[in-house]
Amino acid sequence: QVQLVESGGGLVQAGGSLRLSCAPSGSIFSINTMAWYRQAPGKQRELVAGISSGGSTNYADSVKGRFTFSRDNAKNTVYLQMNSLKSEDTAVYYCYLKSLWHDYWGRGTQVTVSS
């Protein structure tokens, strides 16, 4: 079964930057949604940024102007550039891809922002 492999998380000081990447271990066809979610301790998982088949990219209000979602369609790879990080961005970040037949979740990568 195809898995999503995330990378790029880590520990960074407030104001710093990180870039997350997510790539599938195999081929996925007919993808209609690509997104990043995050889950902080004691909180529900929330959408950070994503793009659907309509083509527009959506961002959570809390990350607008700081985070940038991008993708490489040829590789089905998605990225999340995170700038001006804040302590409240600390969470496990999950990659999500949705095809016509299946939802795919990554195992998550920890992002910790120290103040």
C-alpha positions in Angstrom: 0.0 0.0 0.0 1.3 3.5 -0.9 2.4 5.5 2.1 3.1 9.2 2.4 6.5 10.1 3.7 7.0 13.5 5.4 10.2 15.2 6.2 11.5 18.6 7.3 10.2 18.9 10.8 12.3 19.8 13.7 13.1 22.3 16.4 13.4 26.0 15.5 13.4 29.3 17.4 10.5 31.6 17.1 10.9 33.7 13.9 12.7 31.0 12.1 11.7 28.9 9.1 11.2 25.3 8.2 10.2 23.6 5.0 8.1 20.4 5.1 8.0 17.9 2.2 5.7 15.0 1.6 6.1 12.4 -1.1 4.2 9.1 -1.8 6.1 5.8 -1.7 4.4 4.8 -4.9 2.1 6.1 -7.6 -1.2 7.7 -6.8 -3.6 8.5 -9.6 -6.5 10.9 -9.8 -5.5 13.0 -6.9 -8.1 15.7 -6.3 -7.0 17.2 -2.9 -3.6 17.8 -1.4 -3.2 19.4 2.0 -1.3 19.8 5.2 -3.0 19.4 8.6 -1.6 19.8 12.1 -2.5 18.7 15.6 -1.2 20.4 18.7 -1.3 18.6 22.1 -4.8 18.6 23.5 -6.3 20.1 20.3 -8.2 18.7 17.3 -6.5 18.2 14.0 -6.9 21.3 11.8 -6.3 22.2 8.2 -3.2 24.4 7.7 -3.2 24.7 3.9 -4.5 22.8 0.9 -5.6 22.7 -2.7 -8.5 20.9 -4.2 -9.3 20.1 -7.8 -10.7 23.6 -8.3 -7.2 24.9 -8.1 -7.4 27.5 -5.4 -5.2 27.2 -2.3 -6.8 27.7 1.1 -4.9 28.7 4.3 -5.9 28.7 7.9 -6.2 32.3 9.0 -3.5 31.8 11.6 -0.9 31.0 9.0 -1.8 33.4 6.1 1.1 35.5 5.0 3.6 33.2 6.8 3.1 29.7 5.3 3.2 28.8 1.6 1.8 25.6 0.1 3.3 24.3 -3.1 3.3 21.1 -5.1 5.1 19.2 -7.8 2.4 17.5 -9.8 4.8 15.3 -11.7 6.0 13.8 -8.4 2.8 14.1 -6.5 4.9 15.9 -3.9 3.7 18.7 -1.7 5.6 21.2 0.3 4.9 23.6 3.1 7.2 26.6 3.5 6.8 28.0 7.0 8.3 31.4 7.8 8.1 33.6 10.9 7.2 30.6 13.0 5.5 31.2 16.4 5.3 29.0 19.4 1.7 28.3 18.7 2.7 26.6 15.4 4.2 23.8 17.5 2.3 20.6 16.5 2.6 17.4 14.6 2.1 18.2 10.9 0.4 15.6 8.6 0.4 15.4 4.9 -3.0 14.4 3.3 -3.7 13.3 -0.3 -7.2 12.3 -1.5 -7.8 10.4 -4.7 -11.0 9.3 -6.3 -10.8 6.0 -4.4 -8.7 6.5 -1.2 -7.6 9.0 1.4 -3.9 8.9 2.3 -2.4 10.3 5.5 1.2 10.6 6.4 2.5 9.5 9.9 3.3 13.1 10.8 6.4 15.2 11.5 6.9 17.1 14.7 7.5 20.9 14.5 8.6 22.5 17.7 9.0 26.3 17.9 10.8 27.6 21.0 10.1 31.0 22.2 
